[in-house]
Amino acid sequence: MTPVESVADPAEGMALPFRPQELTARQLLASHVAVLDELLRRGVVRTRNSPLGDLAEAIALRAYGGTLAPNSEKSYDLTTRNGRRIQVKARLVDPADRRSQNFSAFRSFDFDDALFLLFDSTSYDLIWARQLTAEATKAIGRRVEHTNSSAIVIRTVAATGTDVSATVREAYEKIDGPAPADS
């Protein structure tokens, strides 16, 4: 086995056993999963959801084109080239876990479509992608009074809306390329 050259991490002054800039986005995500697994085992973190939202928005931008909304925008994440406002929701799941799970809460339905992305928590592979109108999303939500929100169950989304998995998967395959220019 060849020894791995350590690379200084300028942020921490620590030596890393690899060069992150030489890895693809998918390789970095797989490394992230391994790190999170160990942090979970040690009880340092409780979830695996760190980069997921930003990744989902970057994939949606590549799939639909347009412009990402500012981070402070509460109702949608992306405006497509044809002016549709899309709310992007993503969730990491263990495919073997059969418990009922929700996407993050909706507190507003001031968007045109919702794009739901489901990823495998052990690999960041896309399991499926579904697109629903705001009306369809609101209709499948369950009101949660104490959080003033609507809960959307993963299995309900899986049986609703339009399957856009092929389009989203194709965009995900291009994640290492440049983002499309704003419209």
DRENTITOR-63695 format. One record per residue: residue number from 1; residue in three letters; x negated, y negated, z negated of N, C-alpha, C, O in turn. Coordinates in steps of 0.05 Angstrom, whole numbers, plus 5000, padded with zeros to 4 digits. Layout:
// residues N
+-----+--------+------+------+------+-------+-------+-------+------+------+------+------+------+------+
| num | residu | n.px | n.py | n.pz | ca.px | ca.py | ca.pz | c.px | c.py | c.pz | o.px | o.py | o.pz |
+-----+--------+------+------+------+-------+-------+-------+------+------+------+------+------+------+
| NUM |    ALA |    X |    Y |    Z |     X |     Y |     Z |    X |    Y |    Z |    X |    Y |    Z |
...
+-----+--------+------+------+------+-------+-------+-------+------+------+------+------+------+------+
***
This chain:
// residues 183
+-----+--------+------+------+------+-------+-------+-------+------+------+------+------+------+------+
| num | residu | n.px | n.py | n.pz | ca.px | ca.py | ca.pz | c.px | c.py | c.pz | o.px | o.py | o.pz |
+-----+--------+------+------+------+-------+-------+-------+------+------+------+------+------+------+
|   1 |    MET | 4983 | 5023 | 5000 |  5000 |  5000 |  5000 | 4982 | 4975 | 5000 | 4963 | 4974 | 4985 |
|   2 |    THR | 4989 | 4956 | 5016 |  4974 |  4931 |  5018 | 4982 | 4912 | 4996 | 5006 | 4908 | 4992 |
|   3 |    PRO | 4963 | 4900 | 4982 |  4971 |  4880 |  4962 | 4985 | 4856 | 4975 | 4978 | 4848 | 4997 |
|   4 |    VAL | 5003 | 4845 | 4960 |  5018 |  4822 |  4970 | 5004 | 4797 | 4960 | 4997 | 4794 | 4937 |
|   5 |    GLU | 5000 | 4779 | 4979 |  4987 |  4753 |  4972 | 5007 | 4736 | 4957 | 5029 | 4733 | 4966 |
|   6 |    SER | 4998 | 4725 | 4935 |  5016 |  4707 |  4919 | 5016 | 4679 | 4932 | 4995 | 4670 | 4943 |
|   7 |    VAL | 5039 | 4667 | 4931 |  5042 |  4640 |  4943 | 5052 | 4622 | 4920 | 5071 | 4629 | 4906 |
|   8 |    ALA | 5039 | 4599 | 4917 |  5047 |  4581 |  4896 | 5075 | 4569 | 4902 | 5080 | 4560 | 4925 |
|   9 |    ASP | 5092 | 4568 | 4882 |  5118 |  4555 |  4884 | 5114 | 4526 | 4873 | 5110 | 4523 | 4849 |
|  10 |    PRO | 5115 | 4506 | 4891 |  5109 |  4479 |  4882 | 5129 | 4469 | 4861 | 5121 | 4452 | 4844 |
|  11 |    ALA | 5153 | 4479 | 4860 |  5172 |  4470 |  4840 | 5164 | 4479 | 4812 | 5169 | 4464 | 4793 |
|  12 |    GLU | 5153 | 4502 | 4809 |  5147 |  4513 |  4782 | 5117 | 4518 | 4778 | 5109 | 4523 | 4755 |
|  13 |    GLY | 5101 | 4516 | 4799 |  5073 |  4522 |  4796 | 5069 | 4552 | 4792 | 5047 | 4560 | 4784 |
|  14 |    MET | 5089 | 4568 | 4798 |  5087 |  4597 |  4795 | 5079 | 4610 | 4821 | 5083 | 4599 | 4842 |
|  15 |    ALA | 5067 | 4633 | 4819 |  5060 |  4648 |  4843 | 5083 | 4666 | 4851 | 5093 | 4681 | 4835 |
|  16 |    LEU | 5091 | 4665 | 4876 |  5112 |  4682 |  4887 | 5098 | 4704 | 4903 | 5077 | 4699 | 4915 |
|  17 |    PRO | 5109 | 4729 | 4903 |  5096 |  4751 |  4917 | 5103 | 4752 | 4947 | 5098 | 4772 | 4960 |
|  18 |    PHE | 5115 | 4731 | 4958 |  5123 |  4730 |  4986 | 5125 | 4701 | 4995 | 5123 | 4683 | 4979 |
|  19 |    ARG | 5128 | 4698 | 5021 |  5131 |  4671 |  5033 | 5161 | 4668 | 5041 | 5169 | 4678 | 5062 |
|  20 |    PRO | 5177 | 4654 | 5025 |  5205 |  4651 |  5031 | 5211 | 4639 | 5059 | 5230 | 4647 | 5072 |
|  21 |    GLN | 5194 | 4621 | 5067 |  5198 |  4608 |  5093 | 5195 | 4627 | 5117 | 5203 | 4621 | 5139 |
|  22 |    GLU | 5183 | 4651 | 5112 |  5180 |  4670 |  5133 | 5202 | 4691 | 5134 | 5203 | 4707 | 5152 |
|  23 |    LEU | 5221 | 4689 | 5116 |  5243 |  4708 |  5115 | 5268 | 4696 | 5129 | 5271 | 4672 | 5130 |
|  24 |    THR | 5284 | 4714 | 5140 |  5310 |  4705 |  5152 | 5329 | 4698 | 5129 | 5324 | 4705 | 5106 |
|  25 |    ALA | 5350 | 4684 | 5136 |  5371 |  4678 |  5116 | 5382 | 4703 | 5104 | 5386 | 4704 | 5079 |
|  26 |    ARG | 5387 | 4724 | 5120 |  5397 |  4749 |  5109 | 5378 | 4763 | 5090 | 5386 | 4774 | 5070 |
|  27 |    GLN | 5351 | 4762 | 5096 |  5331 |  4773 |  5078 | 5330 | 4757 | 5052 | 5327 | 4769 | 5030 |
|  28 |    LEU | 5333 | 4731 | 5054 |  5333 |  4715 |  5029 | 5358 | 4721 | 5012 | 5356 | 4723 | 4988 |
|  29 |    LEU | 5381 | 4725 | 5025 |  5405 |  4732 |  5011 | 5403 | 4759 | 4997 | 5411 | 4763 | 4975 |
|  30 |    ALA | 5391 | 4779 | 5011 |  5387 |  4805 |  4999 | 5368 | 4803 | 4975 | 5372 | 4816 | 4955 |
|  31 |    SER | 5347 | 4786 | 4977 |  5330 |  4782 |  4954 | 5345 | 4769 | 4931 | 5341 | 4776 | 4908 |
|  32 |    HIS | 5362 | 4750 | 4938 |  5378 |  4737 |  4918 | 5396 | 4757 | 4903 | 5399 | 4755 | 4879 |
|  33 |    VAL | 5408 | 4776 | 4918 |  5424 |  4796 |  4906 | 5408 | 4812 | 4886 | 5417 | 4818 | 4863 |
|  34 |    ALA | 5384 | 4820 | 4893 |  5367 |  4836 |  4875 | 5360 | 4820 | 4850 | 5360 | 4831 | 4828 |
|  35 |    VAL | 5354 | 4795 | 4853 |  5348 |  4778 |  4830 | 5372 | 4775 | 4812 | 5370 | 4777 | 4788 |
|  36 |    LEU | 5395 | 4770 | 4824 |  5420 |  4768 |  4808 | 5427 | 4794 | 4794 | 5435 | 4793 | 4770 |
|  37 |    ASP | 5423 | 4816 | 4807 |  5428 |  4842 |  4794 | 5411 | 4845 | 4768 | 5421 | 4853 | 4747 |
|  38 |    GLU | 5386 | 4837 | 4770 |  5368 |  4839 |  4747 | 5376 | 4819 | 4725 | 5376 | 4825 | 4701 |
|  39 |    LEU | 5384 | 4794 | 4734 |  5393 |  4775 |  4714 | 5419 | 4783 | 4700 | 5422 | 4779 | 4677 |
|  40 |    LEU | 5437 | 4796 | 4715 |  5461 |  4807 |  4704 | 5454 | 4829 | 4684 | 5465 | 4830 | 4662 |
|  41 |    ARG | 5436 | 4847 | 4691 |  5428 |  4869 |  4674 | 5417 | 4858 | 4648 | 5421 | 4870 | 4626 |
|  42 |    ARG | 5402 | 4836 | 4650 |  5390 |  4824 |  4626 | 5409 | 4807 | 4610 | 5403 | 4798 | 4588 |
|  43 |    GLY | 5433 | 4802 | 4621 |  5453 |  4785 |  4607 | 5448 | 4756 | 4610 | 5459 | 4740 | 4595 |
|  44 |    VAL | 5431 | 4748 | 4629 |  5424 |  4720 |  4633 | 5446 | 4705 | 4648 | 5453 | 4682 | 4641 |
|  45 |    VAL | 5459 | 4718 | 4668 |  5481 |  4706 |  4683 | 5505 | 4725 | 4681 | 5501 | 4749 | 4675 |
|  46 |    ARG | 5528 | 4715 | 4687 |  5553 |  4731 |  4686 | 5565 | 4736 | 4713 | 5581 | 4755 | 4716 |
|  47 |    THR | 5558 | 4721 | 4734 |  5570 |  4725 |  4761 | 5549 | 4725 | 4782 | 5525 | 4720 | 4777 |
|  48 |    ARG | 5557 | 4732 | 4806 |  5539 |  4732 |  4829 | 5546 | 4710 | 4849 | 5535 | 4711 | 4872 |
|  49 |    ASN | 5562 | 4691 | 4842 |  5573 |  4673 |  4862 | 5556 | 4648 | 4869 | 5567 | 4629 | 4881 |
|  50 |    SER | 5531 | 4647 | 4862 |  5516 |  4622 |  4866 | 5516 | 4609 | 4894 | 5529 | 4588 | 4896 |
|  51 |    PRO | 5504 | 4620 | 4915 |  5503 |  4606 |  4940 | 5527 | 4611 | 4958 | 5528 | 4602 | 4981 |
|  52 |    LEU | 5547 | 4625 | 4948 |  5568 |  4635 |  4966 | 5584 | 4613 | 4979 | 5589 | 4615 | 5003 |
|  53 |    GLY | 5593 | 4593 | 4964 |  5609 |  4572 |  4976 | 5595 | 4558 | 4999 | 5607 | 4553 | 5020 |
|  54 |    ASP | 5571 | 4550 | 4994 |  5555 |  4536 |  5015 | 5551 | 4554 | 5039 | 5552 | 4544 | 5062 |
|  55 |    LEU | 5544 | 4579 | 5034 |  5540 |  4598 |  5056 | 5566 | 4600 | 5073 | 5565 | 4599 | 5097 |
|  56 |    ALA | 5589 | 4603 | 5059 |  5614 |  4606 |  5074 | 5620 | 4582 | 5091 | 5630 | 4584 | 5113 |
|  57 |    GLU | 5615 | 4558 | 5080 |  5619 |  4534 |  5096 | 5601 | 4532 | 5119 | 5609 | 4523 | 5141 |
|  58 |    ALA | 5575 | 4540 | 5116 |  5556 |  4540 |  5139 | 5565 | 4559 | 5160 | 5563 | 4553 | 5184 |
|  59 |    ILE | 5576 | 4582 | 5152 |  5586 |  4602 |  5172 | 5610 | 4591 | 5186 | 5613 | 4593 | 5211 |
|  60 |    ALA | 5628 | 4579 | 5171 |  5652 |  4567 |  5183 | 5645 | 4545 | 5203 | 5658 | 4543 | 5224 |
|  61 |    LEU | 5626 | 4529 | 5197 |  5617 |  4508 |  5215 | 5606 | 4520 | 5241 | 5612 | 4510 | 5263 |
|  62 |    ARG | 5591 | 4542 | 5239 |  5581 |  4555 |  5263 | 5604 | 4569 | 5279 | 5603 | 4570 | 5303 |
|  63 |    ALA | 5624 | 4579 | 5265 |  5646 |  4592 |  5278 | 5665 | 4573 | 5292 | 5675 | 4579 | 5314 |
|  64 |    TYR | 5671 | 4550 | 5279 |  5691 |  4532 |  5289 | 5681 | 4506 | 5300 | 5695 | 4492 | 5315 |
|  65 |    GLY | 5656 | 4499 | 5294 |  5645 |  4473 |  5303 | 5659 | 4451 | 5287 | 5677 | 4456 | 5271 |
|  66 |    GLY | 5650 | 4427 | 5291 |  5662 |  4404 |  5277 | 5643 | 4392 | 5257 | 5619 | 4391 | 5262 |
|  67 |    THR | 5654 | 4383 | 5235 |  5638 |  4368 |  5215 | 5646 | 4377 | 5187 | 5670 | 4380 | 5181 |
|  68 |    LEU | 5627 | 4383 | 5170 |  5632 |  4389 |  5142 | 5642 | 4364 | 5128 | 5631 | 4343 | 5132 |
|  69 |    ALA | 5661 | 4368 | 5110 |  5671 |  4346 |  5094 | 5650 | 4339 | 5072 | 5634 | 4356 | 5066 |
|  70 |    PRO | 5651 | 4315 | 5061 |  5633 |  4309 |  5039 | 5639 | 4328 | 5016 | 5661 | 4338 | 5013 |
|  71 |    ASN | 5619 | 4333 | 4999 |  5622 |  4351 |  4976 | 5645 | 4343 | 4958 | 5656 | 4360 | 4945 |
|  72 |    SER | 5651 | 4318 | 4957 |  5672 |  4309 |  4938 | 5700 | 4312 | 4949 | 5720 | 4307 | 4935 |
|  73 |    GLU | 5703 | 4321 | 4974 |  5730 |  4324 |  4986 | 5744 | 4348 | 4972 | 5733 | 4370 | 4971 |
|  74 |    LYS | 5768 | 4343 | 4961 |  5781 |  4363 |  4945 | 5799 | 4382 | 4962 | 5806 | 4403 | 4952 |
|  75 |    SER | 5807 | 4374 | 4986 |  5828 |  4389 |  4999 | 5818 | 4406 | 5022 | 5832 | 4425 | 5030 |
|  76 |    TYR | 5795 | 4400 | 5034 |  5786 |  4416 |  5056 | 5756 | 4414 | 5058 | 5743 | 4396 | 5046 |
|  77 |    ASP | 5744 | 4433 | 5073 |  5714 |  4434 |  5075 | 5704 | 4427 | 5102 | 5680 | 4420 | 5105 |
|  78 |    LEU | 5720 | 4429 | 5122 |  5711 |  4427 |  5150 | 5733 | 4414 | 5167 | 5757 | 4421 | 5164 |
|  79 |    THR | 5725 | 4396 | 5184 |  5743 |  4385 |  5205 | 5733 | 4395 | 5231 | 5710 | 4389 | 5239 |
|  80 |    THR | 5749 | 4411 | 5246 |  5741 |  4422 |  5271 | 5740 | 4401 | 5293 | 5749 | 4379 | 5289 |
|  81 |    ARG | 5729 | 4408 | 5315 |  5727 |  4389 |  5338 | 5754 | 4380 | 5347 | 5757 | 4358 | 5357 |
|  82 |    ASN | 5775 | 4397 | 5344 |  5802 |  4389 |  5352 | 5818 | 4376 | 5329 | 5842 | 4373 | 5331 |
|  83 |    GLY | 5804 | 4370 | 5307 |  5816 |  4355 |  5285 | 5830 | 4371 | 5263 | 5843 | 4359 | 5246 |
|  84 |    ARG | 5828 | 4397 | 5265 |  5841 |  4414 |  5244 | 5824 | 4414 | 5219 | 5800 | 4417 | 5220 |
|  85 |    ARG | 5837 | 4411 | 5196 |  5823 |  4411 |  5170 | 5825 | 4439 | 5159 | 5847 | 4450 | 5155 |
|  86 |    ILE | 5801 | 4450 | 5153 |  5800 |  4478 |  5143 | 5789 | 4479 | 5115 | 5768 | 4467 | 5109 |
|  87 |    GLN | 5803 | 4492 | 5097 |  5794 |  4498 |  5070 | 5781 | 4526 | 5071 | 5793 | 4545 | 5080 |
|  88 |    VAL | 5756 | 4528 | 5062 |  5741 |  4553 |  5063 | 5740 | 4564 | 5035 | 5732 | 4551 | 5016 |
|  89 |    LYS | 5748 | 4590 | 5032 |  5746 |  4604 |  5006 | 5731 | 4630 | 5011 | 5736 | 4644 | 5031 |
|  90 |    ALA | 5713 | 4636 | 4993 |  5697 |  4661 |  4996 | 5695 | 4675 | 4969 | 5697 | 4662 | 4948 |
|  91 |    ARG | 5691 | 4701 | 4971 |  5689 |  4717 |  4946 | 5670 | 4740 | 4951 | 5671 | 4753 | 4973 |
|  92 |    LEU | 5653 | 4746 | 4932 |  5636 |  4769 |  4932 | 5651 | 4791 | 4917 | 5661 | 4786 | 4895 |
|  93 |    VAL | 5653 | 4815 | 4928 |  5666 |  4837 |  4914 | 5649 | 4862 | 4917 | 5634 | 4866 | 4936 |
|  94 |    ASP | 5652 | 4879 | 4897 |  5641 |  4906 |  4899 | 5662 | 4923 | 4912 | 5684 | 4927 | 4900 |
|  95 |    PRO | 5657 | 4934 | 4936 |  5678 |  4950 |  4950 | 5689 | 4973 | 4934 | 5711 | 4982 | 4939 |
|  96 |    ALA | 5674 | 4983 | 4914 |  5683 |  5005 |  4898 | 5701 | 4996 | 4875 | 5715 | 5012 | 4862 |
|  97 |    ASP | 5702 | 4970 | 4870 |  5718 |  4959 |  4848 | 5747 | 4955 | 4858 | 5751 | 4939 | 4876 |
|  98 |    ARG | 5766 | 4969 | 4847 |  5793 |  4968 |  4856 | 5811 | 4949 | 4839 | 5835 | 4948 | 4844 |
|  99 |    ARG | 5799 | 4935 | 4821 |  5815 |  4916 |  4805 | 5826 | 4893 | 4823 | 5814 | 4887 | 4844 |
| 100 |    SER | 5848 | 4882 | 4814 |  5859 |  4858 |  4828 | 5840 | 4835 | 4824 | 5832 | 4829 | 4801 |
| 101 |    GLN | 5833 | 4821 | 4845 |  5815 |  4798 |  4843 | 5826 | 4775 | 4859 | 5840 | 4779 | 4879 |
| 102 |    ASN | 5819 | 4751 | 4851 |  5829 |  4727 |  4864 | 5807 | 4712 | 4878 | 5783 | 4714 | 4870 |
| 103 |    PHE | 5814 | 4696 | 4898 |  5797 |  4675 |  4908 | 5798 | 4652 | 4888 | 5815 | 4652 | 4871 |
| 104 |    SER | 5780 | 4633 | 4891 |  5781 |  4610 |  4873 | 5807 | 4595 | 4876 | 5820 | 4596 | 4898 |
| 105 |    ALA | 5816 | 4581 | 4856 |  5842 |  4569 |  4854 | 5846 | 4547 | 4875 | 5827 | 4533 | 4883 |
| 106 |    PHE | 5871 | 4544 | 4884 |  5879 |  4522 |  4901 | 5893 | 4502 | 4884 | 5912 | 4509 | 4869 |
| 107 |    ARG | 5885 | 4477 | 4886 |  5899 |  4455 |  4871 | 5912 | 4436 | 4890 | 5926 | 4417 | 4882 |
| 108 |    SER | 5907 | 4440 | 4916 |  5919 |  4422 |  4936 | 5922 | 4439 | 4962 | 5907 | 4457 | 4967 |
| 109 |    PHE | 5943 | 4432 | 4977 |  5947 |  4446 |  5002 | 5947 | 4425 | 5025 | 5961 | 4428 | 5045 |
| 110 |    ASP | 5930 | 4404 | 5022 |  5928 |  4383 |  5041 | 5906 | 4391 | 5062 | 5886 | 4377 | 5064 |
| 111 |    PHE | 5912 | 4412 | 5077 |  5894 |  4422 |  5098 | 5912 | 4435 | 5118 | 5936 | 4440 | 5113 |
| 112 |    ASP | 5900 | 4442 | 5141 |  5916 |  4455 |  5162 | 5914 | 4485 | 5161 | 5934 | 4499 | 5163 |
| 113 |    ASP | 5890 | 4495 | 5156 |  5886 |  4524 |  5154 | 5867 | 4530 | 5131 | 5850 | 4514 | 5124 |
| 114 |    ALA | 5870 | 4554 | 5121 |  5851 |  4565 |  5101 | 5836 | 4588 | 5114 | 5848 | 4605 | 5127 |
| 115 |    LEU | 5810 | 4588 | 5110 |  5793 |  4610 |  5120 | 5783 | 4625 | 5096 | 5768 | 4614 | 5079 |
| 116 |    PHE | 5791 | 4650 | 5093 |  5783 |  4667 |  5071 | 5762 | 4687 | 5081 | 5766 | 4701 | 5100 |
| 117 |    LEU | 5739 | 4687 | 5067 |  5717 |  4705 |  5074 | 5711 | 4723 | 5050 | 5708 | 4714 | 5027 |
| 118 |    LEU | 5710 | 4749 | 5055 |  5704 |  4769 |  5035 | 5677 | 4782 | 5041 | 5673 | 4792 | 5063 |
| 119 |    PHE | 5659 | 4781 | 5021 |  5632 |  4791 |  5025 | 5626 | 4814 | 5005 | 5637 | 4814 | 4983 |
| 120 |    ASP | 5610 | 4833 | 5013 |  5600 |  4855 |  4996 | 5580 | 4843 | 4977 | 5560 | 4831 | 4985 |
| 121 |    SER | 5584 | 4847 | 4951 |  5567 |  4835 |  4930 | 5539 | 4848 | 4930 | 5521 | 4836 | 4918 |
| 122 |    THR | 5535 | 4871 | 4942 |  5509 |  4884 |  4941 | 5492 | 4877 | 4965 | 5468 | 4882 | 4965 |
| 123 |    SER | 5503 | 4865 | 4986 |  5488 |  4860 |  5010 | 5494 | 4833 | 5024 | 5479 | 4825 | 5042 |
| 124 |    TYR | 5515 | 4819 | 5015 |  5524 |  4795 |  5028 | 5534 | 4801 | 5056 | 5537 | 4782 | 5072 |
| 125 |    ASP | 5540 | 4826 | 5063 |  5553 |  4832 |  5089 | 5582 | 4823 | 5088 | 5595 | 4825 | 5068 |
| 126 |    LEU | 5591 | 4812 | 5111 |  5619 |  4804 |  5113 | 5637 | 4828 | 5114 | 5633 | 4845 | 5132 |
| 127 |    ILE | 5656 | 4830 | 5097 |  5676 |  4852 |  5097 | 5698 | 4845 | 5116 | 5704 | 4861 | 5134 |
| 128 |    TRP | 5710 | 4822 | 5113 |  5730 |  4812 |  5132 | 5733 | 4782 | 5129 | 5724 | 4770 | 5109 |
| 129 |    ALA | 5747 | 4770 | 5149 |  5753 |  4742 |  5148 | 5782 | 4739 | 5158 | 5789 | 4751 | 5179 |
| 130 |    ARG | 5798 | 4723 | 5144 |  5826 |  4719 |  5151 | 5831 | 4689 | 5151 | 5821 | 4674 | 5135 |
| 131 |    GLN | 5848 | 4680 | 5171 |  5856 |  4652 |  5172 | 5886 | 4650 | 5169 | 5901 | 4665 | 5181 |
| 132 |    LEU | 5894 | 4632 | 5151 |  5923 |  4628 |  5145 | 5929 | 4598 | 5147 | 5911 | 4582 | 5141 |
| 133 |    THR | 5953 | 4591 | 5154 |  5961 |  4563 |  5154 | 5964 | 4555 | 5125 | 5965 | 4572 | 5107 |
| 134 |    ALA | 5965 | 4529 | 5120 |  5969 |  4519 |  5093 | 5996 | 4529 | 5082 | 5997 | 4536 | 5058 |
| 135 |    GLU | 6016 | 4530 | 5099 |  6043 |  4539 |  5090 | 6042 | 4569 | 5082 | 6053 | 4576 | 5061 |
| 136 |    ALA | 6028 | 4585 | 5098 |  6026 |  4614 |  5091 | 6010 | 4618 | 5066 | 6016 | 4635 | 5050 |
| 137 |    THR | 5989 | 4602 | 5062 |  5972 |  4603 |  5039 | 5988 | 4596 | 5014 | 5987 | 4610 | 4994 |
| 138 |    LYS | 6003 | 4575 | 5016 |  6020 |  4566 |  4993 | 6041 | 4588 | 4986 | 6046 | 4593 | 4963 |
| 139 |    ALA | 6052 | 4600 | 5007 |  6073 |  4620 |  5003 | 6063 | 4645 | 4988 | 6078 | 4657 | 4973 |
| 140 |    ILE | 6037 | 4652 | 4992 |  6027 |  4676 |  4978 | 6014 | 4670 | 4951 | 6006 | 4688 | 4937 |
| 141 |    GLY | 6012 | 4645 | 4944 |  6000 |  4637 |  4919 | 6019 | 4642 | 4895 | 6043 | 4642 | 4898 |
| 142 |    ARG | 6007 | 4646 | 4873 |  6021 |  4650 |  4847 | 6014 | 4626 | 4830 | 5991 | 4622 | 4824 |
| 143 |    ARG | 6034 | 4611 | 4822 |  6030 |  4587 |  4806 | 6018 | 4594 | 4779 | 6028 | 4612 | 4765 |
| 144 |    VAL | 5997 | 4578 | 4771 |  5985 |  4582 |  4745 | 5987 | 4554 | 4731 | 5972 | 4536 | 4736 |
| 145 |    GLU | 6007 | 4552 | 4713 |  6013 |  4526 |  4701 | 5990 | 4514 | 4685 | 5984 | 4491 | 4687 |
| 146 |    HIS | 5977 | 4531 | 4668 |  5957 |  4519 |  4650 | 5932 | 4509 | 4665 | 5916 | 4494 | 4653 |
| 147 |    THR | 5928 | 4516 | 4690 |  5906 |  4505 |  4706 | 5916 | 4487 | 4729 | 5901 | 4476 | 4744 |
| 148 |    ASN | 5943 | 4484 | 4730 |  5955 |  4467 |  4751 | 5945 | 4475 | 4779 | 5936 | 4459 | 4795 |
| 149 |    SER | 5946 | 4501 | 4784 |  5935 |  4512 |  4809 | 5952 | 4536 | 4819 | 5971 | 4544 | 4806 |
| 150 |    SER | 5944 | 4546 | 4842 |  5955 |  4570 |  4853 | 5934 | 4591 | 4856 | 5912 | 4585 | 4867 |
| 151 |    ALA | 5939 | 4615 | 4847 |  5921 |  4637 |  4849 | 5928 | 4653 | 4874 | 5951 | 4659 | 4879 |
| 152 |    ILE | 5907 | 4661 | 4889 |  5911 |  4676 |  4914 | 5896 | 4702 | 4911 | 5872 | 4703 | 4907 |
| 153 |    VAL | 5911 | 4724 | 4912 |  5900 |  4751 |  4908 | 5888 | 4761 | 4934 | 5899 | 4759 | 4955 |
| 154 |    ILE | 5864 | 4773 | 4932 |  5849 |  4783 |  4955 | 5866 | 4802 | 4971 | 5867 | 4799 | 4996 |
| 155 |    ARG | 5878 | 4822 | 4959 |  5893 |  4842 |  4974 | 5917 | 4830 | 4989 | 5925 | 4841 | 5010 |
| 156 |    THR | 5928 | 4808 | 4979 |  5950 |  4795 |  4993 | 5940 | 4781 | 5018 | 5953 | 4782 | 5039 |
| 157 |    VAL | 5917 | 4768 | 5016 |  5905 |  4755 |  5039 | 5898 | 4775 | 5060 | 5902 | 4771 | 5084 |
| 158 |    ALA | 5888 | 4799 | 5052 |  5880 |  4820 |  5071 | 5903 | 4829 | 5088 | 5899 | 4839 | 5110 |
| 159 |    ALA | 5928 | 4825 | 5079 |  5951 |  4834 |  5094 | 5966 | 4811 | 5107 | 5989 | 4815 | 5117 |
| 160 |    THR | 5954 | 4788 | 5108 |  5968 |  4764 |  5117 | 5951 | 4749 | 5138 | 5927 | 4754 | 5140 |
| 161 |    GLY | 5963 | 4732 | 5153 |  5948 |  4714 |  5171 | 5935 | 4728 | 5195 | 5943 | 4750 | 5203 |
| 162 |    THR | 5915 | 4715 | 5205 |  5901 |  4724 |  5229 | 5874 | 4734 | 5222 | 5859 | 4721 | 5208 |
| 163 |    ASP | 5867 | 4758 | 5233 |  5840 |  4769 |  5228 | 5821 | 4755 | 5247 | 5823 | 4757 | 5271 |
| 164 |    VAL | 5802 | 4741 | 5235 |  5781 |  4726 |  5251 | 5754 | 4737 | 5245 | 5733 | 4723 | 5248 |
| 165 |    SER | 5753 | 4762 | 5236 |  5727 |  4775 |  5227 | 5707 | 4775 | 5250 | 5683 | 4769 | 5244 |
| 166 |    ALA | 5714 | 4781 | 5274 |  5695 |  4782 |  5296 | 5682 | 4755 | 5301 | 5658 | 4753 | 5305 |
| 167 |    THR | 5698 | 4734 | 5301 |  5688 |  4707 |  5306 | 5669 | 4699 | 5284 | 5648 | 4688 | 5289 |
| 168 |    VAL | 5677 | 4704 | 5259 |  5661 |  4696 |  5236 | 5635 | 4713 | 5235 | 5614 | 4702 | 5229 |
| 169 |    ARG | 5637 | 4739 | 5240 |  5614 |  4756 |  5240 | 5593 | 4746 | 5261 | 5569 | 4746 | 5256 |
| 170 |    GLU | 5603 | 4739 | 5285 |  5585 |  4729 |  5306 | 5571 | 4703 | 5296 | 5547 | 4699 | 5302 |
| 171 |    ALA | 5586 | 4686 | 5283 |  5574 |  4661 |  5272 | 5553 | 4667 | 5251 | 5532 | 4655 | 5249 |
| 172 |    TYR | 5559 | 4687 | 5234 |  5541 |  4695 |  5212 | 5515 | 4706 | 5224 | 5494 | 4701 | 5213 |
| 173 |    GLU | 5517 | 4720 | 5246 |  5492 |  4730 |  5259 | 5474 | 4708 | 5268 | 5450 | 4712 | 5272 |
| 174 |    LYS | 5485 | 4684 | 5272 |  5469 |  4661 |  5281 | 5462 | 4642 | 5258 | 5454 | 4619 | 5263 |
| 175 |    ILE | 5464 | 4651 | 5234 |  5459 |  4634 |  5210 | 5431 | 4623 | 5209 | 5426 | 4602 | 5198 |
| 176 |    ASP | 5411 | 4637 | 5221 |  5384 |  4627 |  5221 | 5378 | 4606 | 5243 | 5357 | 4593 | 5243 |
| 177 |    GLY | 5397 | 4603 | 5261 |  5394 |  4583 |  5282 | 5403 | 4555 | 5273 | 5414 | 4553 | 5250 |
| 178 |    PRO | 5400 | 4535 | 5289 |  5409 |  4509 |  5282 | 5439 | 4507 | 5279 | 5454 | 4521 | 5294 |
| 179 |    ALA | 5449 | 4491 | 5261 |  5477 |  4486 |  5259 | 5486 | 4470 | 5284 | 5471 | 4454 | 5295 |
| 180 |    PRO | 5511 | 4475 | 5292 |  5520 |  4459 |  5316 | 5521 | 4430 | 5310 | 5525 | 4421 | 5287 |
| 181 |    ALA | 5517 | 4413 | 5330 |  5517 |  4384 |  5327 | 5545 | 4376 | 5320 | 5565 | 4387 | 5329 |
| 182 |    ASP | 5547 | 4355 | 5303 |  5573 |  4344 |  5296 | 5588 | 4336 | 5321 | 5577 | 4328 | 5341 |
| 183 |    SER | 5615 | 4339 | 5319 |  5631 |  4331 |  5342 | 5636 | 4301 | 5342 | 5650 | 4291 | 5360 |
+-----+--------+------+------+------+-------+-------+-------+------+------+------+------+------+------+
***
